[in-house]
Amino acid sequence: MSAATIDVSELRIGMFVHLDLGWMSHPFPLSSFRIGDNEQIATIRSLGLTRVRWSPERSDPAQSAPLDSQAGEADVTQAESPEQAERRRRRLALALQREAMLQCERQYAEALKSWRTATGMVLSDPTGARERAEAFTQALVQKMLANRELSIRLLTETAGDRAAAHSLNVSVIALLMGKLFGLSEVDMHDLGMGALLHDIGKVELPSRVRHLEDHFTSAETQVYREHVSHGVTIGRKMGLTPGALLAIAQHHEQADGSGFPQRLNMDRMTTAARIVSLVNRYDNLCNPVSPARALTPHEALSLMFAQGKHKFDATMLNAFIRMMGVYPPGSVVQLTDERYAIVVAVNSARPLKPRVLVHDSGTPRDEALHINLEAEPALGIRRSLKAGQLPAAAMEYLAPRQRITYYFEPVPQSEMEFPEREDELADQGSAE
């Protein structure tokens, strides 16, 4: 897809623009979008850019005109055969799909850099570390609250250590939970800071005991558990708010009082701590230290629902399952037409039928379109599978992730056109 540049003084409503800035360097939910009003134009002009890239073919010609070439383009479109129109539609859909994926991965890379910068400073410059973490958290919160509906997206394999990926996964999913529960912006900020830094105390542990293992002696287990108190001490030096400190202090407590270090029950845990505890458990099941012990996202949710209901706030656990979908991103599934697929994104407000990448031997993988099952009433998910159960051809095509990494994006407009069925949603929490 082409992208020309234009002087910011020539921007008009209806133009589809691309801001070549870091994700946290502008207030918009996305770096590429169609201008909707004059306020957005004024905001773009305030960013200090002299020219911006824009895509004429993705702009609204009725609003972004005059562009003489667009009239001719419309004539060509009208003269297209059905086959040509379908090929053009598919090319556009693929381009949009790839652009959305690349944008999510760029944002994740920026987030990863922010996390590493902040955590790298906690011992030498705790105040500076807090400021870095606050800037990142505030950007996440603003992006999330600026969108009515969000998708949880599975990313491709990402570079980086497990600690970074785990902290970002917990932060993103915890904040989506906070948005779902309607937390205030202040509470969202405390939740985000607590989730981002929940394991910060591990920087003071020997590397061999930073992750709990079955073979640990009681002494090693006790050293591991001390990461919670270390985290609170570091958080105080950073100057974190009481809400963020409590999320760090209580992220291993459980609703029935069986957690640590204080064996608090649900009534004594803060809302933020209950969210972080739940999300932390989910991500540890999906992304354990030993990949051989990893559960699929679907298995992780099923285990938490069936065996661990007493360990979590039941209302919160049911809401979590509703948000993630019974088949969260990363789940390998078989569809009702017997084809194999991997779930790539779930609309957090309409989770019943996710977007999937389907194994189709007749279509090259780099040309495969994500199918929104909400738009396919005759097609659904029949069962969840482990990656090892896939036939060899489907395994190579779908390439299931060894590490489940999530990010978020605004829901594509096409998905917002399909209303959720309330009767199915009401049953979802007990489906597994």
C-alpha positions in Angstrom: 0.0 0.0 0.0 1.4 3.4 -1.0 2.1 6.2 1.5 2.8 9.7 0.4 3.8 12.6 2.6 1.9 15.8 3.1 2.6 19.1 5.0 0.7 19.2 8.3 -1.0 22.4 7.2 -2.7 20.4 4.4 -4.2 17.8 6.7 -8.0 17.3 6.3 -10.7 15.2 7.9 -10.9 11.8 6.3 -7.2 11.4 5.5 -5.6 8.2 6.7 -2.2 9.2 8.3 0.8 7.4 9.7 2.7 9.1 12.6 6.3 8.0 12.5 6.8 8.5 16.2 7.1 6.2 19.2 3.9 4.9 20.5 4.3 6.8 23.7 5.2 10.0 21.9 1.6 10.9 20.9 -1.8 10.6 22.5 -3.6 8.5 19.8 -4.5 4.9 20.4 -2.8 3.9 17.1 0.0 5.4 15.1 -2.0 4.9 11.9 -5.6 6.1 11.6 -8.2 8.0 9.6 -8.6 11.6 10.9 -12.0 12.1 12.3 -12.2 15.7 13.4 -10.4 19.0 13.6 -9.3 18.4 17.1 -7.1 15.5 15.9 -5.6 17.7 13.2 -4.7 20.3 15.8 -3.1 17.6 18.0 -1.0 16.3 15.1 0.2 19.8 14.3 1.2 20.2 18.0 3.5 17.2 17.8 6.3 19.2 16.1 6.1 17.3 12.8 6.3 19.3 9.5 5.1 16.5 7.3 3.3 13.2 7.8 2.8 10.1 5.7 -0.7 9.4 4.5 -2.4 6.7 2.4 -4.7 8.1 -0.3 -6.3 4.7 -1.0 -7.3 4.3 2.7 -8.6 7.8 3.0 -12.2 8.9 2.6 -12.3 10.6 -0.8 -15.5 12.5 -0.1 -13.8 14.3 2.9 -10.1 14.4 2.0 -10.7 15.7 -1.6 -9.8 17.5 -3.7 -7.6 14.8 -5.2 -8.2 14.5 -8.9 -6.7 11.0 -9.0 -9.3 9.6 -6.7 -12.1 10.3 -9.1 -10.3 8.3 -11.8 -9.7 5.6 -9.2 -13.4 5.4 -8.4 -14.1 4.9 -12.1 -11.6 2.0 -12.3 -13.2 0.4 -9.3 -16.6 0.6 -10.9 -15.3 -1.1 -14.0 -13.7 -4.0 -12.1 -15.0 -7.5 -12.6 -16.1 -9.4 -9.5 -12.9 -11.5 -9.6 -10.7 -8.3 -9.8 -12.7 -6.7 -7.0 -12.3 -9.8 -4.8 -8.5 -9.9 -5.4 -8.3 -6.2 -4.6 -10.3 -6.7 -1.4 -8.1 -9.6 -0.4 -4.9 -7.6 -1.0 -6.3 -4.8 1.1 -7.4 -7.1 3.9 -3.9 -8.8 4.0 -2.2 -5.4 4.0 -4.4 -4.2 6.9 -3.8 -7.5 8.8 0.0 -7.2 8.4 0.0 -3.6 9.3 -2.0 -4.3 12.5 0.4 -7.1 13.5 3.5 -5.0 12.8 2.1 -2.1 14.8 1.4 -4.3 17.8 4.9 -5.8 17.6 6.5 -2.3 17.4 4.4 -1.2 20.4 5.4 -4.3 22.3 9.1 -3.7 21.5 8.8 -0.1 22.8 7.1 -1.4 26.0 9.8 -4.0 26.5 12.5 -1.3 26.2 10.6 0.9 28.7 10.4 -2.0 31.2 14.1 -2.9 30.9 15.1 0.7 31.4 12.9 1.1 34.5 14.0 -2.1 36.1 17.6 -1.6 35.3 17.5 1.6 37.4 15.6 0.4 40.5 18.7 -0.2 42.7 20.9 2.7 41.4 18.2 5.3 40.8 14.9 4.3 42.4 13.2 7.6 41.8 14.2 7.7 38.2 13.0 4.1 37.8 9.6 5.1 39.3 9.3 8.0 36.8 10.1 5.7 33.9 7.6 3.1 35.1 5.0 5.8 35.7 5.4 7.2 32.2 5.0 3.8 30.6 2.0 2.9 32.8 0.3 6.2 32.2 0.6 5.6 28.4 -0.9 2.1 28.7 -3.8 3.4 30.8 -4.5 6.3 28.4 -4.4 4.1 25.3 -6.8 1.6 26.9 -9.3 4.1 28.3 -9.4 5.9 25.0 -11.0 2.9 23.2 -14.4 1.6 23.9 -13.5 -2.0 22.9 -10.1 -3.7 22.7 -8.8 -6.9 21.2 -6.3 -9.1 23.0 -3.8 -10.1 20.4 -1.3 -13.0 20.3 2.2 -11.8 19.1 4.7 -13.8 17.1 7.8 -15.1 18.9 9.4 -12.2 20.6 13.0 -11.8 21.7 13.7 -11.1 25.3 13.9 -12.9 28.7 11.0 -14.6 30.4 10.9 -12.0 33.3 10.3 -9.1 30.9 7.6 -11.0 28.9 5.9 -12.1 32.1 5.8 -8.6 33.6 4.4 -7.2 30.4 1.8 -10.0 30.0 0.6 -9.5 33.6 0.5 -5.7 33.1 -1.5 -5.7 29.9 -4.0 -8.3 31.0 -4.4 -6.9 34.5 -5.1 -3.4 33.1 -7.7 -4.9 30.7 -9.3 -6.5 33.7 -9.3 -3.1 35.5 -10.9 -1.5 32.4 -13.6 -4.3 32.4 -14.4 -3.6 36.1 -14.6 0.1 35.5 -11.7 1.2 37.7 -11.0 4.9 37.9 -7.9 6.3 36.2 -6.1 6.6 39.5 -6.9 3.0 40.5 -5.9 1.9 37.0 -2.5 3.6 37.4 -1.9 1.9 40.8 -3.0 -1.5 39.3 -0.6 -1.0 36.3 2.3 0.0 38.5 1.7 -3.0 40.8 1.4 -5.4 37.9 4.4 -4.1 36.1 6.6 -4.3 39.2 5.1 -7.2 41.0 8.2 -9.3 40.7 10.7 -6.5 41.1 12.0 -8.0 44.4 13.6 -10.9 42.4 16.4 -8.6 41.4 17.8 -9.1 44.9 17.6 -12.9 44.7 20.3 -15.3 43.4 19.3 -16.3 39.9 18.9 -19.9 40.8 16.0 -19.2 43.1 14.1 -16.6 41.1 11.6 -19.1 39.8 10.0 -21.7 42.0 10.9 -25.3 41.2 9.5 -28.6 42.5 13.0 -29.7 43.6 13.5 -26.7 45.9 14.4 -27.4 49.5 12.3 -25.7 52.2 15.2 -23.2 52.7 15.3 -22.4 48.9 11.5 -22.0 48.9 11.7 -19.6 51.7 14.4 -17.5 49.9 12.2 -17.5 46.8 9.2 -16.3 48.8 11.3 -13.4 50.1 11.0 -11.7 46.7 7.7 -10.3 47.9 9.2 -8.4 50.9 12.2 -7.3 48.8 9.7 -6.0 46.3 7.9 -3.9 48.9 11.2 -2.5 50.2 12.3 -1.6 46.7 8.8 -0.1 45.9 9.1 2.1 49.0 12.5 3.4 48.0 11.0 4.1 44.5 8.2 6.1 46.2 5.3 4.0 44.9 1.8 4.8 46.0 0.2 2.7 48.7 -2.1 1.0 46.2 0.8 -0.1 44.0 2.7 -1.3 47.1 -0.2 -3.4 48.2 -0.5 -5.1 44.8 3.2 -6.1 45.1 2.8 -7.2 48.7 -0.3 -9.3 48.0 0.3 -10.7 44.5 0.9 -14.3 45.9 -2.0 -14.2 48.4 -5.0 -16.3 47.6 -8.7 -15.9 48.3 -8.9 -18.9 50.7 -5.9 -17.7 52.7 -3.5 -20.4 51.4 -1.1 -17.9 49.7 2.0 -16.2 51.1 3.6 -14.3 52.8 0.7 -13.3 55.1 -1.9 -15.9 54.3 -4.5 -13.2 53.7 -8.0 -14.2 52.5 -10.0 -12.4 49.8 -11.6 -9.9 52.1 -8.2 -8.6 53.1 -6.8 -8.3 49.6 -7.1 -5.2 47.5 -8.9 -5.3 44.2 -5.6 -4.7 42.4 -3.9 -7.5 44.3 -6.8 -9.9 43.5 -6.4 -9.1 39.8 -2.6 -9.4 39.7 -2.7 -12.7 41.7 -5.1 -14.2 39.2 -3.3 -13.0 36.0 0.1 -13.9 37.5 -1.1 -17.5 38.0 -2.5 -17.7 34.5 0.7 -16.5 32.8 2.8 -18.8 34.9 0.7 -21.8 33.8 1.1 -20.7 30.1 4.7 -19.7 30.3 6.5 -21.7 33.0 10.3 -21.8 33.3 10.3 -25.2 31.7 8.5 -25.0 28.3 7.8 -28.8 28.6 5.4 -28.0 31.4 3.5 -25.3 29.7 -0.3 -25.5 29.4 -2.2 -24.2 26.5 -4.2 -21.0 27.3 -7.4 -23.1 27.1 -6.0 -25.7 29.5 -4.8 -23.0 31.9 -8.2 -21.4 32.1 -9.9 -24.8 32.5 -7.5 -25.7 35.4 -8.0 -22.4 37.1 -11.8 -22.8 36.9 -12.0 -26.5 37.8 -9.3 -26.9 40.5 -8.5 -23.4 41.7 -11.9 -21.7 42.1 -11.4 -21.4 45.8 -8.1 -19.6 45.3 -9.5 -16.7 43.4 -12.3 -14.2 43.7 -15.1 -16.2 41.9 -16.6 -13.0 40.4 -13.2 -12.0 39.1 -12.3 -15.4 37.8 -15.6 -15.6 35.8 -15.0 -12.1 34.4 -11.5 -13.1 33.5 -12.8 -16.1 31.5 -15.4 -13.9 29.8 -12.7 -11.4 28.8 -10.1 -13.9 27.6 -12.7 -16.1 25.9 -12.9 -19.9 26.6 -10.2 -20.2 23.9 -7.8 -17.4 24.6 -5.2 -16.2 22.0 -2.6 -18.9 21.5 -5.1 -21.8 21.8 -4.8 -24.5 19.2 -8.2 -25.6 18.1 -10.1 -27.7 15.6 -13.1 -26.0 14.0 -16.5 -27.5 13.4 -15.6 -28.1 9.7 -12.6 -30.2 11.0 -9.9 -27.7 10.0 -7.2 -26.8 12.4 -6.6 -23.3 13.6 -4.8 -21.1 16.1 -6.6 -18.3 18.0 -4.8 -15.0 17.2 -7.1 -12.4 18.8 -10.1 -12.1 21.1 -12.3 -9.1 21.4 -12.3 -8.5 25.1 -15.9 -7.3 25.1 -17.2 -10.0 22.7 -15.2 -13.1 23.3 -17.4 -15.9 22.1 -16.0 -16.2 18.6 -12.4 -15.1 18.2 -10.2 -14.4 15.2 -8.3 -17.5 14.0 -5.6 -18.4 11.6 -6.8 -21.5 9.7 -4.7 -24.2 8.2 -5.4 -24.1 4.5 -3.0 -26.1 2.3 -4.3 -24.2 -0.8 -3.2 -20.8 0.6 0.4 -19.8 1.3 0.8 -19.1 5.0 1.9 -15.5 4.4 -1.3 -14.9 2.5 -3.6 -16.5 5.0 -6.4 -14.3 6.3 -7.5 -14.2 9.9 -11.1 -15.4 10.0 -13.5 -13.5 12.4 -15.7 -16.4 13.7 -18.3 -13.9 14.8 -18.9 -13.2 11.1 -19.2 -16.9 10.3 -22.4 -18.2 12.0 -22.0 -21.7 10.5 -18.4 -22.0 11.8 -17.3 -22.5 15.3 -14.7 -24.2 17.6 -15.2 -27.9 18.2 -12.4 -28.6 20.6 -9.0 -27.5 22.0 -5.8 -29.3 21.2 -2.2 -29.5 22.4 0.2 -28.4 19.7 1.6 -32.0 19.6 -1.8 -33.3 18.5 -1.6 -31.4 15.2 -0.8 -33.2 12.0 2.7 -32.3 10.7 1.4 -30.1 7.9 -0.9 -28.1 10.2 1.9 -27.8 12.8 4.3 -26.3 10.3 1.6 -24.0 8.9 0.2 -22.7 12.2 3.5 -22.6 14.0 2.1 -22.6 17.6 4.1 -20.3 19.9 6.4 -21.7 22.5 5.9 -18.5 24.5 2.5 -16.9 24.8 2.9 -13.2 24.5 -0.1 -10.8 24.5 -0.7 -7.2 23.6 -3.8 -5.2 22.8 -5.3 -3.2 20.0 -8.5 -1.3 19.3 -11.2 -3.7 17.9 -11.3 -3.5 14.1 -14.5 -1.7 13.0 -15.7 -4.9 11.2 -15.8 -6.8 14.5 -17.9 -4.1 16.2 -20.7 -4.8 13.7 -21.5 -8.2 15.2 -23.5 -7.9 18.5 -22.7 -10.5 21.2 -25.4 -13.0 22.0 -26.2 -12.4 25.7 -27.5 -16.0 26.2 -24.2 -17.5 25.2 -22.2 -15.0 27.1 -24.1 -15.8 30.3 -23.2 -19.4 30.0 -19.5 -18.9 29.1 -18.1 -18.7 32.7 -19.3 -22.3 33.3 -18.5 -23.7 29.9 -15.4 -25.5 31.0 
